[in-house]
Amino acid sequence: MRFPRLLLCLGVWALCGSAKPTERKERVVREAPLSTREHDDAQSYDYDHDAFLGADEAKSFDQLTPEESKERLGKIVGKIDADGDGFVTVEELKAWIKFAQKRWIYEDVERQWKGHDLNEDGLVSWEEYKNATYGYILDDPDPDDGFNYKQMMVRDERRFKMADKDGDLAATKEEFTAFLHPEEYDYMKDIVVQETMEDIDKNGDGFIDLEEYIGDMYSQDGDADEPEWVKTEREQFVEFRDKNRDGKMDKEETKDWILPSDYDHAEAEARHLVYESDQDKDGKLTREEIVDKSDLFVGSQATDFGEALVRHDEF
Protein backbone atom coordinates (compact mmCIF):
# COMPACT_ATOMS: atom_id res chain seq x y z
CA MET A 1 0.00 0.00 0.00
CA ARG A 2 1.40 3.39 -1.00
CA PHE A 3 0.46 6.63 0.72
CA PRO A 4 1.55 9.34 -1.72
CA ARG A 5 -0.04 12.25 0.08
CA LEU A 6 -0.46 11.22 3.70
CA LEU A 7 2.54 13.20 4.83
CA LEU A 8 1.92 16.11 2.50
CA CYS A 9 1.29 19.17 4.67
CA LEU A 10 0.24 21.49 1.88
CA GLY A 11 1.78 21.00 -1.55
CA VAL A 12 5.15 22.52 -2.29
CA TRP A 13 5.00 25.39 0.17
CA ALA A 14 4.68 23.58 3.52
CA LEU A 15 7.63 21.60 4.79
CA CYS A 16 6.60 18.52 6.69
CA GLY A 17 8.23 17.20 9.81
CA SER A 18 9.49 19.02 12.85
CA ALA A 19 11.80 21.92 12.06
CA LYS A 20 15.09 22.49 13.80
CA PRO A 21 15.15 25.56 16.05
CA THR A 22 16.86 27.78 13.48
CA GLU A 23 15.21 26.31 10.38
CA ARG A 24 12.78 28.47 8.48
CA LYS A 25 9.56 26.98 7.13
CA GLU A 26 8.53 28.42 3.77
CA ARG A 27 4.84 28.76 3.00
CA VAL A 28 4.90 31.43 0.31
CA VAL A 29 4.03 30.09 -3.15
CA ARG A 30 6.31 31.66 -5.73
CA GLU A 31 6.94 30.93 -9.37
CA ALA A 32 10.29 29.24 -9.81
CA PRO A 33 12.71 31.10 -12.07
CA LEU A 34 12.64 30.00 -15.72
CA SER A 35 16.38 29.42 -15.59
CA THR A 36 19.27 29.80 -13.20
CA ARG A 37 21.29 31.35 -16.02
CA GLU A 38 21.63 35.06 -16.69
CA HIS A 39 19.33 36.36 -19.43
CA ASP A 40 21.83 38.00 -21.74
CA ASP A 41 21.29 37.17 -25.42
CA ALA A 42 24.45 39.03 -26.31
CA GLN A 43 26.42 36.31 -24.51
CA SER A 44 24.28 33.22 -25.13
CA TYR A 45 20.73 31.95 -25.55
CA ASP A 46 21.04 29.52 -22.63
CA TYR A 47 18.34 31.29 -20.60
CA ASP A 48 15.92 31.13 -23.55
CA HIS A 49 16.65 27.44 -24.07
CA ASP A 50 15.93 26.63 -20.41
CA ALA A 51 12.75 28.72 -20.46
CA PHE A 52 11.41 27.23 -23.70
CA LEU A 53 12.27 23.59 -23.04
CA GLY A 54 12.88 23.28 -19.32
CA ALA A 55 16.44 22.84 -18.09
CA ASP A 56 16.56 19.04 -18.44
CA GLU A 57 15.21 18.99 -21.99
CA ALA A 58 17.49 21.88 -22.95
CA LYS A 59 20.44 19.67 -22.03
CA SER A 60 19.17 16.93 -24.32
CA PHE A 61 18.98 19.36 -27.25
CA ASP A 62 22.57 20.39 -26.60
CA GLN A 63 23.57 16.88 -27.71
CA LEU A 64 21.89 17.07 -31.11
CA THR A 65 23.22 18.13 -34.46
CA PRO A 66 21.70 21.37 -35.83
CA GLU A 67 19.64 19.37 -38.33
CA GLU A 68 18.13 17.10 -35.69
CA SER A 69 17.57 20.02 -33.36
CA LYS A 70 15.57 21.84 -36.04
CA GLU A 71 13.59 18.71 -36.86
CA ARG A 72 12.54 18.22 -33.24
CA LEU A 73 11.81 21.91 -32.84
CA GLY A 74 9.43 21.71 -35.80
CA LYS A 75 7.53 18.92 -34.06
CA ILE A 76 7.29 20.98 -30.89
CA VAL A 77 5.73 23.87 -32.83
CA GLY A 78 2.77 21.65 -33.68
CA LYS A 79 2.19 21.05 -29.98
CA ILE A 80 2.46 24.73 -29.09
CA ASP A 81 -0.08 25.75 -31.77
CA ALA A 82 -3.06 24.77 -29.62
CA ASP A 83 -5.80 25.90 -32.00
CA GLY A 84 -4.06 24.47 -35.08
CA ASP A 85 -4.30 27.64 -37.13
CA GLY A 86 -0.68 27.49 -38.24
CA PHE A 87 0.47 30.34 -36.00
CA VAL A 88 1.98 30.50 -32.51
CA THR A 89 0.72 33.43 -30.46
CA VAL A 90 2.20 34.96 -27.33
CA GLU A 91 -0.52 33.25 -25.25
CA GLU A 92 0.17 29.85 -26.79
CA LEU A 93 3.90 30.29 -26.26
CA LYS A 94 3.31 31.42 -22.69
CA ALA A 95 1.20 28.30 -22.02
CA TRP A 96 3.93 26.10 -23.49
CA ILE A 97 6.65 27.70 -21.36
CA LYS A 98 4.55 27.19 -18.23
CA PHE A 99 4.04 23.54 -19.23
CA ALA A 100 7.75 23.03 -19.87
CA GLN A 101 8.64 24.56 -16.52
CA LYS A 102 6.11 22.48 -14.62
CA ARG A 103 6.50 19.19 -16.43
CA TRP A 104 7.30 17.55 -13.07
CA ILE A 105 3.75 18.29 -11.93
CA TYR A 106 2.21 16.47 -14.87
CA GLU A 107 4.63 13.59 -14.39
CA ASP A 108 3.58 13.38 -10.74
CA VAL A 109 -0.08 13.33 -11.74
CA GLU A 110 0.56 10.56 -14.28
CA ARG A 111 2.26 8.44 -11.62
CA GLN A 112 -0.55 8.93 -9.12
CA TRP A 113 -3.26 8.52 -11.74
CA LYS A 114 -2.19 4.95 -12.42
CA GLY A 115 -2.47 4.08 -8.75
CA HIS A 116 -5.89 5.67 -8.22
CA ASP A 117 -7.95 5.05 -11.37
CA LEU A 118 -8.65 1.56 -10.12
CA ASN A 119 -11.37 0.64 -12.61
CA GLU A 120 -9.49 2.30 -15.50
CA ASP A 121 -12.49 4.31 -16.66
CA GLY A 122 -10.49 7.48 -17.26
CA LEU A 123 -11.72 9.10 -14.04
CA VAL A 124 -10.64 9.01 -10.40
CA SER A 125 -13.65 8.94 -8.10
CA TRP A 126 -13.46 10.06 -4.50
CA GLU A 127 -14.10 6.46 -3.39
CA GLU A 128 -11.21 5.23 -5.53
CA TYR A 129 -8.86 7.86 -4.14
CA LYS A 130 -9.98 7.24 -0.55
CA ASN A 131 -9.57 3.48 -0.82
CA ALA A 132 -6.21 3.63 -2.58
CA THR A 133 -4.77 6.28 -0.29
CA TYR A 134 -6.11 5.40 3.16
CA GLY A 135 -7.37 1.85 2.80
CA TYR A 136 -7.34 -0.23 5.97
CA ILE A 137 -5.62 2.51 8.00
CA LEU A 138 -9.02 4.01 8.80
CA ASP A 139 -9.93 0.80 10.59
CA ASP A 140 -7.09 1.29 13.07
CA PRO A 141 -8.30 3.62 15.85
CA ASP A 142 -4.78 4.13 17.18
CA PRO A 143 -2.16 4.12 14.37
CA ASP A 144 1.45 3.77 15.49
CA ASP A 145 2.64 6.96 13.80
CA GLY A 146 0.17 9.17 15.66
CA PHE A 147 -1.42 10.77 12.61
CA ASN A 148 -5.13 11.53 12.65
CA TYR A 149 -5.94 9.94 9.31
CA LYS A 150 -9.69 10.49 9.59
CA GLN A 151 -9.12 14.21 9.96
CA MET A 152 -6.74 14.12 7.00
CA MET A 153 -9.33 12.28 4.95
CA VAL A 154 -11.99 14.88 5.73
CA ARG A 155 -9.60 17.58 4.59
CA ASP A 156 -8.76 15.66 1.42
CA GLU A 157 -12.45 15.17 0.65
CA ARG A 158 -13.10 18.89 0.98
CA ARG A 159 -10.24 19.66 -1.39
CA PHE A 160 -11.36 16.93 -3.81
CA LYS A 161 -14.86 18.42 -3.97
CA MET A 162 -13.40 21.86 -4.59
CA ALA A 163 -11.31 20.53 -7.49
CA ASP A 164 -14.28 18.59 -8.89
CA LYS A 165 -15.86 21.38 -10.94
CA ASP A 166 -18.96 19.49 -12.08
CA GLY A 167 -19.65 18.01 -8.65
CA ASP A 168 -19.95 14.39 -9.76
CA LEU A 169 -17.27 13.18 -7.30
CA ALA A 170 -15.26 11.78 -10.20
CA ALA A 171 -12.18 13.76 -11.20
CA THR A 172 -10.94 14.15 -14.73
CA LYS A 173 -7.17 14.31 -15.09
CA GLU A 174 -7.30 18.11 -15.04
CA GLU A 175 -9.45 18.10 -11.89
CA PHE A 176 -7.14 15.53 -10.31
CA THR A 177 -4.19 17.80 -11.08
CA ALA A 178 -6.01 20.68 -9.36
CA PHE A 179 -6.60 18.42 -6.35
CA LEU A 180 -2.98 17.33 -6.04
CA HIS A 181 -1.48 20.74 -6.89
CA PRO A 182 -4.07 23.37 -5.92
CA GLU A 183 -1.50 26.16 -5.91
CA GLU A 184 -1.43 25.93 -9.73
CA TYR A 185 -5.12 26.79 -10.22
CA ASP A 186 -6.84 30.10 -9.58
CA TYR A 187 -10.12 28.46 -8.56
CA MET A 188 -8.28 26.47 -5.89
CA LYS A 189 -6.53 29.42 -4.25
CA ASP A 190 -9.17 29.72 -1.51
CA ILE A 191 -8.59 26.16 -0.37
CA VAL A 192 -4.84 26.82 -0.28
CA VAL A 193 -5.44 29.78 2.01
CA GLN A 194 -7.95 27.89 4.15
CA GLU A 195 -5.65 24.92 4.69
CA THR A 196 -2.73 27.18 5.52
CA MET A 197 -4.78 29.10 8.09
CA GLU A 198 -5.99 25.86 9.65
CA ASP A 199 -2.38 24.68 9.98
CA ILE A 200 -1.15 27.86 11.68
CA ASP A 201 -4.21 29.07 13.62
CA LYS A 202 -3.63 27.07 16.79
CA ASN A 203 -6.29 28.76 18.94
CA GLY A 204 -8.97 28.30 16.28
CA ASP A 205 -10.20 31.91 16.21
CA GLY A 206 -10.01 32.13 12.43
CA PHE A 207 -7.00 34.45 12.38
CA ILE A 208 -3.20 34.17 12.49
CA ASP A 209 -1.65 36.27 15.23
CA LEU A 210 2.03 37.16 15.54
CA GLU A 211 2.98 34.28 17.82
CA GLU A 212 1.17 31.75 15.63
CA TYR A 213 2.91 33.22 12.58
CA ILE A 214 6.34 32.91 14.20
CA GLY A 215 5.55 29.57 15.82
CA ASP A 216 4.79 28.02 12.44
CA MET A 217 8.32 28.69 11.16
CA TYR A 218 10.43 28.70 14.32
CA SER A 219 10.59 26.71 17.55
CA GLN A 220 12.66 28.33 20.27
CA ASP A 221 13.34 24.97 21.90
CA GLY A 222 15.08 26.45 24.91
CA ASP A 223 17.26 28.92 23.01
CA ALA A 224 17.60 32.23 24.83
CA ASP A 225 18.10 34.34 21.72
CA GLU A 226 16.10 34.31 18.52
CA PRO A 227 17.99 34.22 15.20
CA GLU A 228 18.08 37.47 13.27
CA TRP A 229 15.77 36.13 10.57
CA VAL A 230 13.07 35.52 13.21
CA LYS A 231 13.36 39.12 14.41
CA THR A 232 13.06 40.22 10.78
CA GLU A 233 9.91 38.11 10.36
CA ARG A 234 8.38 39.76 13.42
CA GLU A 235 9.00 43.13 11.80
CA GLN A 236 7.60 41.88 8.49
CA PHE A 237 4.42 40.75 10.21
CA VAL A 238 3.87 44.11 11.90
CA GLU A 239 4.88 46.27 8.94
CA PHE A 240 3.59 44.34 5.94
CA ARG A 241 1.59 41.20 6.73
CA ASP A 242 -0.91 42.74 9.16
CA LYS A 243 -2.16 45.43 6.80
CA ASN A 244 -4.98 46.77 8.99
CA ARG A 245 -2.77 46.76 12.12
CA ASP A 246 -5.18 44.75 14.27
CA GLY A 247 -2.48 42.35 15.45
CA LYS A 248 -3.56 39.37 13.32
CA MET A 249 -3.93 38.25 9.72
CA ASP A 250 -7.35 37.54 8.28
CA LYS A 251 -8.06 35.48 5.16
CA GLU A 252 -7.23 38.24 2.66
CA GLU A 253 -4.04 39.21 4.46
CA THR A 254 -2.99 35.56 4.56
CA LYS A 255 -3.70 35.23 0.85
CA ASP A 256 -1.55 38.28 0.08
CA TRP A 257 1.23 36.67 2.11
CA ILE A 258 1.30 33.14 0.70
CA LEU A 259 0.05 33.89 -2.83
CA PRO A 260 1.78 37.12 -3.84
CA SER A 261 1.16 38.61 -7.27
CA ASP A 262 4.53 38.12 -8.89
CA TYR A 263 5.97 39.29 -12.18
CA ASP A 264 4.92 36.87 -14.93
CA HIS A 265 8.26 35.59 -16.21
CA ALA A 266 6.63 33.17 -18.68
CA GLU A 267 4.70 35.95 -20.41
CA ALA A 268 7.77 38.18 -20.54
CA GLU A 269 9.83 35.40 -22.12
CA ALA A 270 7.05 34.58 -24.60
CA ARG A 271 6.90 38.21 -25.72
CA HIS A 272 10.68 38.30 -26.00
CA LEU A 273 10.77 35.17 -28.19
CA VAL A 274 8.01 36.49 -30.46
CA TYR A 275 9.68 39.90 -30.78
CA GLU A 276 13.03 38.36 -31.72
CA SER A 277 11.56 35.85 -34.22
CA ASP A 278 8.60 37.63 -35.82
CA GLN A 279 10.07 38.49 -39.23
CA ASP A 280 6.90 40.00 -40.73
CA LYS A 281 5.94 41.75 -37.46
CA ASP A 282 2.36 40.44 -37.41
CA GLY A 283 2.55 39.60 -33.70
CA LYS A 284 2.59 35.82 -34.15
CA LEU A 285 4.99 33.17 -35.37
CA THR A 286 4.87 30.61 -38.14
CA ARG A 287 6.70 27.31 -37.97
CA GLU A 288 9.23 28.65 -40.44
CA GLU A 289 9.91 31.77 -38.35
CA ILE A 290 10.55 29.65 -35.26
CA VAL A 291 12.78 27.13 -37.03
CA ASP A 292 14.72 29.96 -38.69
CA LYS A 293 15.57 31.18 -35.18
CA SER A 294 16.25 27.71 -33.82
CA ASP A 295 19.42 28.94 -32.14
CA LEU A 296 17.23 31.19 -29.96
CA PHE A 297 14.69 28.51 -29.04
CA VAL A 298 16.88 25.42 -28.64
CA GLY A 299 20.55 24.57 -28.44
CA SER A 300 22.59 22.16 -30.52
CA GLN A 301 26.16 21.12 -31.18
CA ALA A 302 27.48 20.11 -34.62
CA THR A 303 28.63 16.76 -33.27
CA ASP A 304 27.54 13.28 -34.30
CA PHE A 305 26.66 11.29 -31.18
CA GLY A 306 25.29 8.36 -33.18
CA GLU A 307 23.14 6.05 -31.09
CA ALA A 308 23.82 8.14 -27.98
CA LEU A 309 21.57 10.95 -29.21
CA VAL A 310 18.93 11.72 -26.64
CA ARG A 311 15.37 11.23 -27.89
CA HIS A 312 12.04 11.68 -26.10
CA ASP A 313 8.63 10.51 -27.34
CA GLU A 314 7.18 13.77 -26.10
CA PHE A 315 8.91 15.59 -28.92
N, C-alpha and C positions, 0 to 999 in steps of 0.2 A: 504493500500500500504506500503510495506516495502522497505527500502533503505539500504541494507546491506553494501554497499561500498561507499556511497556518502560522508561520512565524513572520509574516509580512505585516509590519506595523502600519505603513501607509505608503505603498508605492516606493518611488525612488527617493523621496525626500525625508522619510523617517528612518533613522538608523535603529535597528533592533538590538536588544541586549542591553545590559547595564553598562553605562559609560564610565570610564575612569574619571577621577575627580577633575582633571584638567582637560578632558576631551570635550569638544563642542559638537552638539547634535545639530544637524542642518535640516531645517524643514522647508526652507524657501525653494520653490520650484522655479528653476531658471533654465532657459534654453542653453544647451551646450554650444560652445563655439563650433563653427563650421569646420575649422581647422586650427591646429596648433601653430601653423606656419604664419609668417608675416605676409599680409596681402600687399605685395609690391610687384605688379606685372612687369615693371622695368627690369627686375632681377630674375623672376621666374613665374610660371603659372601654377606653382605647386598648390597654393591656397585654392585656386579655382578648381583644380583637379580634385582635391579633397572635398570641396563643397559639392561639386557636381556628382561625384561617384560615391563619396564616403571614403574615409582614409584607407580602409582595407582593400576596397576594390580599386582605388587609385594605384595602389602598389602592384596589383595584378596587371594593370594596363602598362605600367612601367616596363614590364617584361616582354611586351609585344613589339613586333616590327611596326613601322608606320602604316603599312598596308592593312595589317590585321587590326590595328587600333582603329583605323577609319571604318573598317567593315563592321566591327562591333559597335562603334559609335552610331553608325547608320541604323542598326537594329534597335538601339536604345531610343532613338528619335521616335520610332513608331510607338514605343510605350509612353513617351512623354506626351505625344499628341493625343490627348484623351478623347477629344470629339472627332478625331479622324478626318479633319478638314484639310490636312496637308500643311498646316502651320503650327508652330509652337509659340504660344503667347507667354507673356510674363507670368500670368497666373498658373499656367500649366508647368512652366519651368520651376516656379516657386514650389508647387505641389511635389514635383519630382525631387527637388533638393531636400525638402522635408522628409520625403520617403527614404531617400538615400541615407540621410543622417540618422534616421530612426529605424533602420532595417532590423536592428536587434529586437525592437518591440514586436514586429511582425513575426520574427523567428520564434520569439517566446510564445506568442499566441498560437503559432502552428504546433509547437511542441505540446502545449497544454490542451489544444483542441483534440488531438489524437487520444489523449487520456480521459477526456470528458464527454465526447460525443459517442456514448456507449452503444447506441443503436444505429449509429452511422447514417442518420437521416439528414445530415447537413445542418443540424441545429443542436445547441446545447441547452437542455431544459434545466430549470432550477433543481429538479429532483435528480437529474443526472449529475450535476455539479456537486450537490450536497452529498450524494452517495459516494462519488468518487473521491471527494476531498476529505470528508469527515468519517464516513463509513461507521464501523463498529465503535469508534471512540466515543460517540454520543451515549453508548450503552454503559460506559464506565463512569460512575458518579464521582470517582476520585482518581483522576489520571495522575500518573507518577510525576509528570513534568509541571503540574500545578496550573496549567492553563485552563481558563474557563472556555471550553470549546463551544458550549451552547450559546454563550454571549457572543463569541466570534461568529457563530453561524447566523445569529440574528442580524448582526451587522453586515455580514456578507449578503444576506437575503435582501436587506434594504438597498444595498448598493446594486445588486443584480436587478432589482425592480426599477431602479433609477435608470440603469443602462438599457433596459428592455423598453424601447420606445413605444412599441405597439401593445405592450401590456399582456402578451400571451404567455409569459413565463417560459419562453423558448428563445434563446439568443441566437441571432445570426452571428457570423464571424465578426462583423463590424461592431455589433452590440457587445459581443464577448470581449473584444479589444477594449471597448469603453469601460467594461466592468473591471478588467485586469489592470488597465492603465488609465484611470479616470482623469489624471492630470493632463492628458492629451486632448480632451474633448471639452468644448465650452459648456455643453449642457450638463456636464458632470462636475463642474467647478464647485457647485454648492455642496455636494457630498464630500468633496475634498476638504472644504472648510469645516463642515460639520464634524467629520471624523477627527480632524486635527484638534478642534476645540474640545471634543470629548476626551481626547488623549491627555490634554494639558490641564483642563478645568477640573482640578481635583476636588473642589468643594461643591461642584455641581450647581453653581449659581448662573450658569449660562454665559459667563465672561471669563477672560484670562487676566488675572491681576499680575502685578510685577513679580511677586514671589513665585507664582505658578509659571510664568514666562521663563524666569531664570532657572527654576527647579527642573524644567523640562530639558535643559541643555547642560546643566552643571550640578554636581552633587558635591557639597563641601567635604563630606566624609572626614570630619575632624580637623581639616586644615584651618589654620588661624586666619590666613590671608587669602583673599580671592585673587585669581589671576587677572592680569590687566584686561584681557578680552572680556571677562565677566563684568568688570566695572564699565567697560565701553558699552556692553549690551544693556546695562541698567540705564545709561545715559540715552541710548538709542530708543529704549522703551518710552522714557519720559518725553524726549524731544520729538520723536517721529512716529512711533507705533501708536501711542495713545493720543490720537489727533484731537479729541475733544477735552483732554486733560481731566478726565474723571477718575483716573487711577486704574483703569482696566480697559481691555480691548473687547469690543463687541464683534459681531459677525463681520461687518463691513471692514472694520479696522484689521481684523485677522486676515480677511481676504486680501487686503492691500499689502499685508506683510508677506504672506506665503505665495501669493500669485501676482507678483508685480508686473506691470505693463512694460515689458522690455522692448528694446529696439529689435525690429524684425530683420535679422541677418539674412534669412533665406530670401526675402523679397529684395533686399538690397543687392544680393549677389545675382539674383535672376535679372534684375534691371541692368546690372553691370554686363552680364553675359550677352543680353540682347543688344545693348548699346554697342558693344565691341564687335558684334557679328552681323548686325543688320545692314547689309550692303545697300539695299534699296530704301532704307529708312522708312519702312511702312509700319514699324512697331511690332513686328512679329518675324519669326524665323522659319525659313524653309529647311528641308533636310540638307539641301546643297549648301546653304549658308552656314549651317552648323558644321558639316563635314569639312568645308573649306577652312574653318577655324579650329580644326581638330586639336591643334597644339594648345589652344586655350581651354578646351573642354576636357581633354584627356591627355595623358602622357604616353610616350612610347620611346623605345630605344631601337636603333637600326641594328639589331643583333638577332641572329637566328638561334633560338633556344630549342628548336626541334620539338621533340615530344614533351619537353619540360614546360612548354607554353601553358600558362594558366588559363583555363576556360571555365565558364560558369553558365549553366543552363539558363539562368535568369536573363542573360544577355544574348 
